Amino acid sequence: MNRQPLSSGARALMTFVGTVVLAVLASAALTTPDVAVPAVDSLTALPSGLDELLPTSLFE
């Protein structure tokens, strides 16, 4: 079986799509701290019985 090499147009399209995917991942990584900080802050409002189930070092 002989594989035909990709045409220059297909290679350019794959490069463009890869660049867009990396840009989206980078922007998602920058917004993660904005989402994670309020989620961690809400851990202080856990119900009182939950501290018996979870280790205390998890909240420090």
PDB file with one MODEL, atoms N, CA, C and O in Angstrom:
MODEL        1
ATOM      1  N   MET A   1       0.829  -1.182   0.000  1.00  0.00           N
ATOM      2  CA  MET A   1       0.000   0.000   0.000  1.00  0.00           C
ATOM      3  C   MET A   1       0.872   1.242   0.000  1.00  0.00           C
ATOM      4  O   MET A   1       1.742   1.408   0.855  1.00  0.00           O
ATOM      5  N   ASN A   2       0.638   2.073  -0.927  1.00  0.00           N
ATOM      6  CA  ASN A   2       1.358   3.339  -0.992  1.00  0.00           C
ATOM      7  C   ASN A   2       0.484   4.439  -0.415  1.00  0.00           C
ATOM      8  O   ASN A   2      -0.683   4.592  -0.776  1.00  0.00           O
ATOM      9  N   ARG A   3       1.080   5.198   0.488  1.00  0.00           N
ATOM     10  CA  ARG A   3       0.356   6.342   1.047  1.00  0.00           C
ATOM     11  C   ARG A   3       0.648   7.559   0.216  1.00  0.00           C
ATOM     12  O   ARG A   3       1.800   7.844  -0.115  1.00  0.00           O
ATOM     13  N   GLN A   4      -0.391   8.269  -0.118  1.00  0.00           N
ATOM     14  CA  GLN A   4      -0.195   9.499  -0.869  1.00  0.00           C
ATOM     15  C   GLN A   4       0.063  10.632   0.113  1.00  0.00           C
ATOM     16  O   GLN A   4      -0.661  10.774   1.099  1.00  0.00           O
ATOM     17  N   PRO A   5       1.080  11.433  -0.144  1.00  0.00           N
ATOM     18  CA  PRO A   5       1.358  12.551   0.767  1.00  0.00           C
ATOM     19  C   PRO A   5       0.219  13.566   0.739  1.00  0.00           C
ATOM     20  O   PRO A   5      -0.495  13.702  -0.254  1.00  0.00           O
ATOM     21  N   LEU A   6       0.074  14.261   1.840  1.00  0.00           N
ATOM     22  CA  LEU A   6      -0.970  15.280   1.929  1.00  0.00           C
ATOM     23  C   LEU A   6      -0.637  16.440   1.003  1.00  0.00           C
ATOM     24  O   LEU A   6       0.523  16.819   0.841  1.00  0.00           O
ATOM     25  N   SER A   7      -1.661  16.980   0.413  1.00  0.00           N
ATOM     26  CA  SER A   7      -1.450  18.155  -0.430  1.00  0.00           C
ATOM     27  C   SER A   7      -1.122  19.349   0.457  1.00  0.00           C
ATOM     28  O   SER A   7      -1.374  19.327   1.662  1.00  0.00           O
ATOM     29  N   SER A   8      -0.568  20.372  -0.135  1.00  0.00           N
ATOM     30  CA  SER A   8      -0.181  21.545   0.653  1.00  0.00           C
ATOM     31  C   SER A   8      -1.415  22.232   1.252  1.00  0.00           C
ATOM     32  O   SER A   8      -1.334  22.807   2.337  1.00  0.00           O
ATOM     33  N   GLY A   9      -2.542  22.176   0.560  1.00  0.00           N
ATOM     34  CA  GLY A   9      -3.764  22.770   1.100  1.00  0.00           C
ATOM     35  C   GLY A   9      -4.267  22.032   2.325  1.00  0.00           C
ATOM     36  O   GLY A   9      -4.700  22.652   3.296  1.00  0.00           O
ATOM     37  N   ALA A  10      -4.210  20.702   2.281  1.00  0.00           N
ATOM     38  CA  ALA A  10      -4.655  19.903   3.427  1.00  0.00           C
ATOM     39  C   ALA A  10      -3.712  20.098   4.605  1.00  0.00           C
ATOM     40  O   ALA A  10      -4.151  20.161   5.754  1.00  0.00           O
ATOM     41  N   ARG A  11      -2.422  20.194   4.322  1.00  0.00           N
ATOM     42  CA  ARG A  11      -1.446  20.409   5.391  1.00  0.00           C
ATOM     43  C   ARG A  11      -1.651  21.781   6.034  1.00  0.00           C
ATOM     44  O   ARG A  11      -1.544  21.920   7.252  1.00  0.00           O
ATOM     45  N   ALA A  12      -1.943  22.782   5.225  1.00  0.00           N
ATOM     46  CA  ALA A  12      -2.199  24.123   5.754  1.00  0.00           C
ATOM     47  C   ALA A  12      -3.467  24.139   6.598  1.00  0.00           C
ATOM     48  O   ALA A  12      -3.515  24.796   7.638  1.00  0.00           O
ATOM     49  N   LEU A  13      -4.485  23.425   6.157  1.00  0.00           N
ATOM     50  CA  LEU A  13      -5.734  23.357   6.920  1.00  0.00           C
ATOM     51  C   LEU A  13      -5.521  22.659   8.256  1.00  0.00           C
ATOM     52  O   LEU A  13      -6.044  23.106   9.277  1.00  0.00           O
ATOM     53  N   MET A  14      -4.768  21.580   8.263  1.00  0.00           N
ATOM     54  CA  MET A  14      -4.484  20.880   9.517  1.00  0.00           C
ATOM     55  C   MET A  14      -3.683  21.763  10.466  1.00  0.00           C
ATOM     56  O   MET A  14      -3.915  21.739  11.675  1.00  0.00           O
ATOM     57  N   THR A  15      -2.752  22.532   9.939  1.00  0.00           N
ATOM     58  CA  THR A  15      -1.971  23.452  10.770  1.00  0.00           C
ATOM     59  C   THR A  15      -2.867  24.531  11.367  1.00  0.00           C
ATOM     60  O   THR A  15      -2.737  24.872  12.543  1.00  0.00           O
ATOM     61  N   PHE A  16      -3.773  25.067  10.558  1.00  0.00           N
ATOM     62  CA  PHE A  16      -4.698  26.092  11.044  1.00  0.00           C
ATOM     63  C   PHE A  16      -5.597  25.541  12.143  1.00  0.00           C
ATOM     64  O   PHE A  16      -5.782  26.184  13.176  1.00  0.00           O
ATOM     65  N   VAL A  17      -6.153  24.362  11.925  1.00  0.00           N
ATOM     66  CA  VAL A  17      -7.031  23.751  12.923  1.00  0.00           C
ATOM     67  C   VAL A  17      -6.261  23.477  14.214  1.00  0.00           C
ATOM     68  O   VAL A  17      -6.784  23.706  15.305  1.00  0.00           O
ATOM     69  N   GLY A  18      -5.032  22.993  14.100  1.00  0.00           N
ATOM     70  CA  GLY A  18      -4.210  22.758  15.288  1.00  0.00           C
ATOM     71  C   GLY A  18      -3.928  24.039  16.044  1.00  0.00           C
ATOM     72  O   GLY A  18      -3.924  24.045  17.275  1.00  0.00           O
ATOM     73  N   THR A  19      -3.690  25.129  15.323  1.00  0.00           N
ATOM     74  CA  THR A  19      -3.437  26.420  15.963  1.00  0.00           C
ATOM     75  C   THR A  19      -4.674  26.917  16.696  1.00  0.00           C
ATOM     76  O   THR A  19      -4.574  27.432  17.810  1.00  0.00           O
ATOM     77  N   VAL A  20      -5.827  26.765  16.082  1.00  0.00           N
ATOM     78  CA  VAL A  20      -7.071  27.199  16.726  1.00  0.00           C
ATOM     79  C   VAL A  20      -7.338  26.375  17.981  1.00  0.00           C
ATOM     80  O   VAL A  20      -7.751  26.919  19.005  1.00  0.00           O
ATOM     81  N   VAL A  21      -7.104  25.064  17.907  1.00  0.00           N
ATOM     82  CA  VAL A  21      -7.320  24.210  19.087  1.00  0.00           C
ATOM     83  C   VAL A  21      -6.382  24.618  20.217  1.00  0.00           C
ATOM     84  O   VAL A  21      -6.805  24.695  21.371  1.00  0.00           O
ATOM     85  N   LEU A  22      -5.123  24.880  19.908  1.00  0.00           N
ATOM     86  CA  LEU A  22      -4.184  25.317  20.941  1.00  0.00           C
ATOM     87  C   LEU A  22      -4.577  26.671  21.529  1.00  0.00           C
ATOM     88  O   LEU A  22      -4.414  26.891  22.729  1.00  0.00           O
ATOM     89  N   ALA A  23      -5.088  27.574  20.706  1.00  0.00           N
ATOM     90  CA  ALA A  23      -5.523  28.876  21.212  1.00  0.00           C
ATOM     91  C   ALA A  23      -6.721  28.733  22.146  1.00  0.00           C
ATOM     92  O   ALA A  23      -6.798  29.418  23.166  1.00  0.00           O
ATOM     93  N   VAL A  24      -7.640  27.862  21.807  1.00  0.00           N
ATOM     94  CA  VAL A  24      -8.807  27.639  22.671  1.00  0.00           C
ATOM     95  C   VAL A  24      -8.379  27.011  23.995  1.00  0.00           C
ATOM     96  O   VAL A  24      -8.873  27.400  25.053  1.00  0.00           O
ATOM     97  N   LEU A  25      -7.471  26.052  23.944  1.00  0.00           N
ATOM     98  CA  LEU A  25      -6.975  25.438  25.179  1.00  0.00           C
ATOM     99  C   LEU A  25      -6.234  26.446  26.046  1.00  0.00           C
ATOM    100  O   LEU A  25      -6.362  26.416  27.270  1.00  0.00           O
ATOM    101  N   ALA A  26      -5.464  27.334  25.433  1.00  0.00           N
ATOM    102  CA  ALA A  26      -4.741  28.348  26.197  1.00  0.00           C
ATOM    103  C   ALA A  26      -5.704  29.321  26.869  1.00  0.00           C
ATOM    104  O   ALA A  26      -5.498  29.696  28.023  1.00  0.00           O
ATOM    105  N   SER A  27      -6.738  29.727  26.169  1.00  0.00           N
ATOM    106  CA  SER A  27      -7.701  30.648  26.779  1.00  0.00           C
ATOM    107  C   SER A  27      -8.501  29.954  27.875  1.00  0.00           C
ATOM    108  O   SER A  27      -8.867  30.586  28.866  1.00  0.00           O
ATOM    109  N   ALA A  28      -8.775  28.668  27.710  1.00  0.00           N
ATOM    110  CA  ALA A  28      -9.471  27.927  28.770  1.00  0.00           C
ATOM    111  C   ALA A  28      -8.579  27.779  29.999  1.00  0.00           C
ATOM    112  O   ALA A  28      -9.067  27.814  31.129  1.00  0.00           O
ATOM    113  N   ALA A  29      -7.290  27.616  29.788  1.00  0.00           N
ATOM    114  CA  ALA A  29      -6.368  27.502  30.918  1.00  0.00           C
ATOM    115  C   ALA A  29      -6.271  28.814  31.680  1.00  0.00           C
ATOM    116  O   ALA A  29      -6.060  28.807  32.893  1.00  0.00           O
ATOM    117  N   LEU A  30      -6.421  29.932  30.994  1.00  0.00           N
ATOM    118  CA  LEU A  30      -6.367  31.225  31.677  1.00  0.00           C
ATOM    119  C   LEU A  30      -7.629  31.500  32.477  1.00  0.00           C
ATOM    120  O   LEU A  30      -7.572  32.219  33.475  1.00  0.00           O
ATOM    121  N   THR A  31      -8.757  30.955  32.073  1.00  0.00           N
ATOM    122  CA  THR A  31      -9.993  31.199  32.811  1.00  0.00           C
ATOM    123  C   THR A  31     -10.180  30.216  33.956  1.00  0.00           C
ATOM    124  O   THR A  31     -11.051  30.425  34.800  1.00  0.00           O
ATOM    125  N   THR A  32      -9.396  29.162  34.009  1.00  0.00           N
ATOM    126  CA  THR A  32      -9.548  28.159  35.063  1.00  0.00           C
ATOM    127  C   THR A  32      -9.384  28.747  36.461  1.00  0.00           C
ATOM    128  O   THR A  32     -10.195  28.418  37.326  1.00  0.00           O
ATOM    129  N   PRO A  33      -8.385  29.601  36.748  1.00  0.00           N
ATOM    130  CA  PRO A  33      -8.291  30.149  38.106  1.00  0.00           C
ATOM    131  C   PRO A  33      -9.524  30.945  38.520  1.00  0.00           C
ATOM    132  O   PRO A  33      -9.896  30.937  39.694  1.00  0.00           O
ATOM    133  N   ASP A  34     -10.164  31.632  37.572  1.00  0.00           N
ATOM    134  CA  ASP A  34     -11.363  32.392  37.916  1.00  0.00           C
ATOM    135  C   ASP A  34     -12.501  31.476  38.347  1.00  0.00           C
ATOM    136  O   ASP A  34     -13.349  31.876  39.146  1.00  0.00           O
ATOM    137  N   VAL A  35     -12.529  30.275  37.836  1.00  0.00           N
ATOM    138  CA  VAL A  35     -13.576  29.321  38.180  1.00  0.00           C
ATOM    139  C   VAL A  35     -13.189  28.543  39.429  1.00  0.00           C
ATOM    140  O   VAL A  35     -14.042  28.239  40.263  1.00  0.00           O
ATOM    141  N   ALA A  36     -11.912  28.221  39.560  1.00  0.00           N
ATOM    142  CA  ALA A  36     -11.467  27.363  40.654  1.00  0.00           C
ATOM    143  C   ALA A  36     -11.492  28.081  42.001  1.00  0.00           C
ATOM    144  O   ALA A  36     -11.811  27.459  43.014  1.00  0.00           O
ATOM    145  N   VAL A  37     -11.169  29.357  42.038  1.00  0.00           N
ATOM    146  CA  VAL A  37     -11.098  30.070  43.316  1.00  0.00           C
ATOM    147  C   VAL A  37     -12.457  30.142  44.000  1.00  0.00           C
ATOM    148  O   VAL A  37     -12.522  29.835  45.190  1.00  0.00           O
ATOM    149  N   PRO A  38     -13.552  30.527  43.334  1.00  0.00           N
ATOM    150  CA  PRO A  38     -14.844  30.505  44.026  1.00  0.00           C
ATOM    151  C   PRO A  38     -15.262  29.091  44.445  1.00  0.00           C
ATOM    152  O   PRO A  38     -15.934  28.923  45.463  1.00  0.00           O
ATOM    153  N   ALA A  39     -14.870  28.077  43.670  1.00  0.00           N
ATOM    154  CA  ALA A  39     -15.225  26.715  44.045  1.00  0.00           C
ATOM    155  C   ALA A  39     -14.508  26.307  45.325  1.00  0.00           C
ATOM    156  O   ALA A  39     -15.093  25.632  46.171  1.00  0.00           O
ATOM    157  N   VAL A  40     -13.260  26.703  45.476  1.00  0.00           N
ATOM    158  CA  VAL A  40     -12.511  26.376  46.692  1.00  0.00           C
ATOM    159  C   VAL A  40     -13.050  27.174  47.863  1.00  0.00           C
ATOM    160  O   VAL A  40     -13.121  26.661  48.980  1.00  0.00           O
ATOM    161  N   ASP A  41     -13.431  28.424  47.627  1.00  0.00           N
ATOM    162  CA  ASP A  41     -13.990  29.233  48.704  1.00  0.00           C
ATOM    163  C   ASP A  41     -15.297  28.643  49.228  1.00  0.00           C
ATOM    164  O   ASP A  41     -15.612  28.794  50.409  1.00  0.00           O
ATOM    165  N   SER A  42     -16.050  27.982  48.377  1.00  0.00           N
ATOM    166  CA  SER A  42     -17.311  27.418  48.829  1.00  0.00           C
ATOM    167  C   SER A  42     -17.104  26.162  49.666  1.00  0.00           C
ATOM    168  O   SER A  42     -18.045  25.695  50.307  1.00  0.00           O
ATOM    169  N   LEU A  43     -15.895  25.604  49.676  1.00  0.00           N
ATOM    170  CA  LEU A  43     -15.630  24.425  50.497  1.00  0.00           C
ATOM    171  C   LEU A  43     -15.708  24.739  51.985  1.00  0.00           C
ATOM    172  O   LEU A  43     -15.931  23.833  52.788  1.00  0.00           O
ATOM    173  N   THR A  44     -15.531  25.994  52.372  1.00  0.00           N
ATOM    174  CA  THR A  44     -15.601  26.345  53.784  1.00  0.00           C
ATOM    175  C   THR A  44     -17.030  26.257  54.310  1.00  0.00           C
ATOM    176  O   THR A  44     -17.233  26.227  55.523  1.00  0.00           O
ATOM    177  N   ALA A  45     -18.017  26.214  53.431  1.00  0.00           N
ATOM    178  CA  ALA A  45     -19.408  26.149  53.840  1.00  0.00           C
ATOM    179  C   ALA A  45     -19.957  24.723  53.764  1.00  0.00           C
ATOM    180  O   ALA A  45     -21.141  24.527  53.491  1.00  0.00           O
ATOM    181  N   LEU A  46     -19.099  23.733  54.004  1.00  0.00           N
ATOM    182  CA  LEU A  46     -19.540  22.343  53.965  1.00  0.00           C
ATOM    183  C   LEU A  46     -20.415  22.023  55.173  1.00  0.00           C
ATOM    184  O   LEU A  46     -20.245  22.635  56.227  1.00  0.00           O
ATOM    185  N   PRO A  47     -21.319  21.105  55.047  1.00  0.00           N
ATOM    186  CA  PRO A  47     -22.125  20.691  56.203  1.00  0.00           C
ATOM    187  C   PRO A  47     -21.230  20.127  57.306  1.00  0.00           C
ATOM    188  O   PRO A  47     -20.129  19.649  57.035  1.00  0.00           O
ATOM    189  N   SER A  48     -21.703  20.183  58.536  1.00  0.00           N
ATOM    190  CA  SER A  48     -20.861  19.831  59.679  1.00  0.00           C
ATOM    191  C   SER A  48     -20.489  18.348  59.705  1.00  0.00           C
ATOM    192  O   SER A  48     -19.396  18.018  60.166  1.00  0.00           O
ATOM    193  N   GLY A  49     -21.334  17.452  59.238  1.00  0.00           N
ATOM    194  CA  GLY A  49     -21.018  16.029  59.289  1.00  0.00           C
ATOM    195  C   GLY A  49     -20.045  15.577  58.223  1.00  0.00           C
ATOM    196  O   GLY A  49     -19.545  14.453  58.274  1.00  0.00           O
ATOM    197  N   LEU A  50     -19.774  16.420  57.277  1.00  0.00           N
ATOM    198  CA  LEU A  50     -18.905  16.043  56.168  1.00  0.00           C
ATOM    199  C   LEU A  50     -17.444  15.975  56.582  1.00  0.00           C
ATOM    200  O   LEU A  50     -16.655  15.287  55.934  1.00  0.00           O
ATOM    201  N   ASP A  51     -17.070  16.669  57.642  1.00  0.00           N
ATOM    202  CA  ASP A  51     -15.677  16.639  58.067  1.00  0.00           C
ATOM    203  C   ASP A  51     -15.285  15.272  58.631  1.00  0.00           C
ATOM    204  O   ASP A  51     -14.097  14.955  58.697  1.00  0.00           O
ATOM    205  N   GLU A  52     -16.245  14.473  59.031  1.00  0.00           N
ATOM    206  CA  GLU A  52     -15.942  13.128  59.516  1.00  0.00           C
ATOM    207  C   GLU A  52     -15.658  12.183  58.343  1.00  0.00           C
ATOM    208  O   GLU A  52     -14.912  11.217  58.501  1.00  0.00           O
ATOM    209  N   LEU A  53     -16.235  12.445  57.185  1.00  0.00           N
ATOM    210  CA  LEU A  53     -16.037  11.598  56.031  1.00  0.00           C
ATOM    211  C   LEU A  53     -14.765  11.933  55.259  1.00  0.00           C
ATOM    212  O   LEU A  53     -14.107  11.042  54.722  1.00  0.00           O
ATOM    213  N   LEU A  54     -14.423  13.210  55.205  1.00  0.00           N
ATOM    214  CA  LEU A  54     -13.261  13.650  54.446  1.00  0.00           C
ATOM    215  C   LEU A  54     -12.093  13.937  55.377  1.00  0.00           C
ATOM    216  O   LEU A  54     -12.310  14.418  56.489  1.00  0.00           O
ATOM    217  N   PRO A  55     -10.873  13.661  54.963  1.00  0.00           N
ATOM    218  CA  PRO A  55      -9.724  13.973  55.817  1.00  0.00           C
ATOM    219  C   PRO A  55      -9.566  15.489  55.980  1.00  0.00           C
ATOM    220  O   PRO A  55      -9.821  16.251  55.047  1.00  0.00           O
ATOM    221  N   THR A  56      -9.147  15.910  57.159  1.00  0.00           N
ATOM    222  CA  THR A  56      -9.027  17.338  57.419  1.00  0.00           C
ATOM    223  C   THR A  56      -7.882  17.967  56.628  1.00  0.00           C
ATOM    224  O   THR A  56      -7.897  19.172  56.376  1.00  0.00           O
ATOM    225  N   SER A  57      -6.900  17.177  56.239  1.00  0.00           N
ATOM    226  CA  SER A  57      -5.796  17.747  55.465  1.00  0.00           C
ATOM    227  C   SER A  57      -6.257  18.163  54.064  1.00  0.00           C
ATOM    228  O   SER A  57      -5.548  18.899  53.378  1.00  0.00           O
ATOM    229  N   LEU A  58      -7.409  17.711  53.642  1.00  0.00           N
ATOM    230  CA  LEU A  58      -7.934  18.079  52.333  1.00  0.00           C
ATOM    231  C   LEU A  58      -8.302  19.553  52.275  1.00  0.00           C
ATOM    232  O   LEU A  58      -8.230  20.164  51.209  1.00  0.00           O
ATOM    233  N   PHE A  59      -8.692  20.127  53.392  1.00  0.00           N
ATOM    234  CA  PHE A  59      -9.154  21.506  53.432  1.00  0.00           C
ATOM    235  C   PHE A  59      -8.066  22.497  53.822  1.00  0.00           C
ATOM    236  O   PHE A  59      -8.332  23.697  53.891  1.00  0.00           O
ATOM    237  N   GLU A  60      -6.869  22.038  54.074  1.00  0.00           N
ATOM    238  CA  GLU A  60      -5.785  22.949  54.478  1.00  0.00           C
ATOM    239  C   GLU A  60      -4.973  23.387  53.313  1.00  0.00           C
ATOM    240  O   GLU A  60      -4.024  24.153  53.475  1.00  0.00           O
TER     241      GLU A  60
ENDMDL
END
